[in-house]
Amino acid sequence: MPGSLSTLKALCAAIALLFVVVQPAAAQLSFKPTAEAVQEDKLLGALKEGDKITGRISIPDPMARNLIQPAGRDWRDFQRSKLPVIGGVAILGMLALLAIFLMVRGRIRPERGFSGMKILRFASFERFIHWMTASCFVVLALSGLNISFGRALILPLLGPSAFATLSAYAKIAHDFLAFPFMFGVLVMFLIWIKDNIPGKLDWQWLKQGGGLLGKGSHPPAKRFNAGQKGIFWIVVIGGALMGVSGWFMLFPYLPANVTELQFWTVIHAIIAMLFIAAMLAHIYIGSVGMEGAFDAMGTGEVDLNWAKEHHSLWVEEEQAKGRAPAAGSHAQPAE
């Protein structure tokens, strides 16, 4: 019996010793990375970093190698959730501000009334370029807004079939009218850049609110005041960004990769929303907000009293060149 007990103790000791010796080796063996584990780690790392997950193909199109593009999820969420919020705040916010301004300030009219005498403000070619670019912009804006808001606002009204047809034609219009729009922005830059260089007068105009906030204070200005110069540069810079980003969207194989293409679509969308909001203010001032302003791009001629209030230095230059009624004519309200 004592011998058996000694044998049992020896056996337990041997098992314990074996466990102590084998356990580290087993643990080391169990944590040794396998090929599957390495591939899984690479996959998880790529998913976190937003890189493309690619495979092997037998066709010459390298884009077909892309199996998963995790950053696309973020891009999709931006298009579906964040972009409509940005657009809604910018556009609806601008409309609200313009409505409040109209209720508080009212429609801005020439303080001395209309004289009945005219001065040429924009030539026929200038008006043609303006209206061509503006018409393209309106169609581009509406068709672009359909992408962000159409599913929520228009689809329930028209139904799936009509909405699909409308969206298909809107896409065609958006693609093709982008070219005359870019051409128009370029031409406007070339013909008006000389009159839109910022100067000291613009700072004085801004400090006085351009005479728009109250009566009896109309700061001097040349052909374009600071507000109009601001619109000019918004159109030029915004139009250039829209053109470049839109070019990559029209030709999606130009960017180096899908991530770069997604970047340009985000730029295109954000600039578009801000661009539309700014143009709403421009349209308001040129139509409802200021009486007599529409004539500048309508007939090309504006009333002399209106021109003296908003562009006094330009009127003096035109009078010196003999292209406007002389200062001695004493423009007065028409009877």
Secondary structure as GFF3:
##gff-version 3
##sequence-region A 1 335
A	DSSP	alpha_helix	2	30	.	.	.	ID=ss1
A	DSSP	alpha_helix	35	49	.	.	.	ID=ss2
A	DSSP	beta_strand	53	54	.	.	.	ID=ss3
A	DSSP	three_ten_helix	62	65	.	.	.	ID=ss4
A	DSSP	beta_strand	66	68	.	.	.	ID=ss5
A	DSSP	alpha_helix	71	77	.	.	.	ID=ss6
A	DSSP	pi_helix	78	82	.	.	.	ID=ss7
A	DSSP	alpha_helix	83	105	.	.	.	ID=ss8
A	DSSP	beta_strand	118	120	.	.	.	ID=ss9
A	DSSP	alpha_helix	124	153	.	.	.	ID=ss10
A	DSSP	alpha_helix	155	158	.	.	.	ID=ss11
A	DSSP	alpha_helix	160	192	.	.	.	ID=ss12
A	DSSP	three_ten_helix	193	195	.	.	.	ID=ss13
A	DSSP	alpha_helix	200	207	.	.	.	ID=ss14
A	DSSP	three_ten_helix	209	211	.	.	.	ID=ss15
A	DSSP	alpha_helix	226	250	.	.	.	ID=ss16
A	DSSP	alpha_helix	258	284	.	.	.	ID=ss17
A	DSSP	pi_helix	285	289	.	.	.	ID=ss18
A	DSSP	alpha_helix	295	298	.	.	.	ID=ss19
A	DSSP	beta_strand	301	303	.	.	.	ID=ss20
A	DSSP	alpha_helix	304	310	.	.	.	ID=ss21
A	DSSP	alpha_helix	312	320	.	.	.	ID=ss22
A	DSSP	three_ten_helix	327	329	.	.	.	ID=ss23
###
